[in-house]
Amino acid sequence: MQRQSPQRMRPGDGVAWITGASSGIGEAVALELARQGWTVAITARRLELLEDIARRAEGLPGRILAHAGDITDADSMKAVIEGVESVQGPIALAFLNAGIAPDSDGVLDMEAFERIIAVNLVGVARGLSVLLERMSARGRGQIAVNASVAGYGGLPGASAYGVSKAAVIHLCETLRFDCDRAGITLQLVNPGWVATPMTRPKAVPMPFIMPPEAAARRIVEGLASSGFEITFPRRLSWPMKLLNLLPYPAYFWLLRQASRRGGARPL
């Protein structure tokens, strides 16, 4: 089967769906898409937060609709997607954004590890599974998955979070081939530090941190581009890409130096 040309969805093609949309990047992307005329279905566990965001979108060219759901529950995710499509129409654009980064105790906190994997990796896979089935049947659609520059390589103190994001990057790279054949545009979002409720409590260095509104503009601009990866700020992400090309002795030495100067893990 020949590769189809990548498609970029527009508001007239259907609705947009965003997970992890009750705050931070997900909330900001939802509002930015509504400004561009999209009908946006937003999902998180707390319905009251979603409804508040929907009210704040009133008066914009598009609109936001709240759909509570838990990405760690397979039945919940399937029900949300079916509910959105049965009422608002086909999901043309999806942004799988939900993620957590809880503090952990010890070198490898298994409770935190399992929670992070359940949300950041398995939750993403659950959403992808249902979306890909439906979009493949239609022969079109666009999906963006939020990972992180922390997934480029091993970082001090970021074992669970980094593993989850590295796995998401690998998953998207692998699925890109199948998506191309099915006419689905799959994109990967790898942001650096963004000022969100998830990062706010962390007492660690956050180089080049940006507000969620600026991150949302970068993401929405990237959704309209032809590239597979949307990464920002490049003054952080590109050096991190280059870092992972180094031999291990140089890689570990540089990260040790960075950790000592910052007094904590770099990401």
Secondary structure by P-SEA (a helix, b strand, c coil): cccccbbbbccccbbbbbccccccaaaaaaaaaaaaccbbbbbcccaaaaaaaaaaacccccbbbbbbbbcccaaaaaaaaaaaaaccccccbbbcbbbbbccccccccaaaaaaaaacccaaaaaaaaaaaaaaaaaccbbbbbbbccccccccccaaaaaaaaaaaaaaaaaaaaaaaaacbbbbbbbbccccccccccccccccccccaaaaaaaaaaaaaccccccccccccaaaaaaaaaccaaaaaaaaaaaaaaaccccc
